[in-house]
């Protein structure tokens, strides 16, 4: 039995907490944290086995610490977990790219950082290709403007995304710059970069498209071993259109893989 703690009780964290409380073999939810501690207590009060509500540093008591919080508190969640040698599972993968010192620290403390597949598909194939020669890796993301509102890149470039009436490319660059400019929107690109050829060589193109009702991601990889073209259309979360319903399910599947006797995929 491995214990689990969750930072954040929003669209991802609450769904994950509910699933763990219902029962997942080999896993037990023991702690949660959220910005509004009193609200968090109310949310978990009806659980079969209510977890402790603690500050972010207190989550490191668990074997596995899941980050499902705003990217602004990423290091406050990751730091204590890594110092304690825990398994750290980030949802805000984009926040990891500019903080690769955390990976170095994990090597020193014995911690592990395990990135879930999230809203993507085919990361196993991308990882396999990256064991050989990869010529290029590109991800194109299309979201309704509502799902991009609030990104720092938009403010810096005076882009009123809600005024866009036709499909428009609002960003094109590498994954590191995308993560800095859209910390709540391009976790998929960050995961792809980490699985493949790195953030500086991974190309990201972001569309604001008022004509779509799903978060659409298309990956293209040119490699010596294979040519990959993959598209996934994720249903946005009702609670937070910036993320998809698949994300929380992916984290849950990742946690199951940590304790299951049978694990499918690398």
Number of C-alpha atoms within 10 A of each C-alpha: 10 15 15 24 29 30 32 24 23 16 21 28 24 20 15 22 28 15 15 20 18 11 14 15 11 13 20 22 24 22 24 29 27 22 15 10 14 10 12 20 18 10 15 20 13 9 14 11 15 17 21 18 21 17 17 27 15 17 27 27 17 21 21 28 28 27 30 27 23 17 19 11 17 22 17 15 27 27 17 19 30 25 16 16 20 22 23 25 23 26 31 27 26 30 25 26 23 13 12 11 11 19 15 11 16 23 14 12 14 14 22 18 22 18 19 23 23 26 25 24 17 17 21 14 16 26 17 15 22 19 12 10 13 18 11 15 22 21 24 18 24 25 26 24 23 15 25 24 20 16 17 15 19 17 13 9 9 9 14 12 22 14 9 14 12 11 16 15 14 15 18 14 15 21 30 25 20 24 26 17 19 22 23 24 25 27 27 24 30 28 26 27 28 19 21 24 20 19 25 12 17 22 23 25 20 22 20 25 24 19 13 14 16 19 23 21 22 17 23 17 22 17 18 12 13 14 13 15 13 13 16 16 19 19 16 21 19 11 12 14 22 21 25 24 20 19 23 25 19 19 26 20 15 18 22 17 14 16 15 12 7 9 12 6 8 8
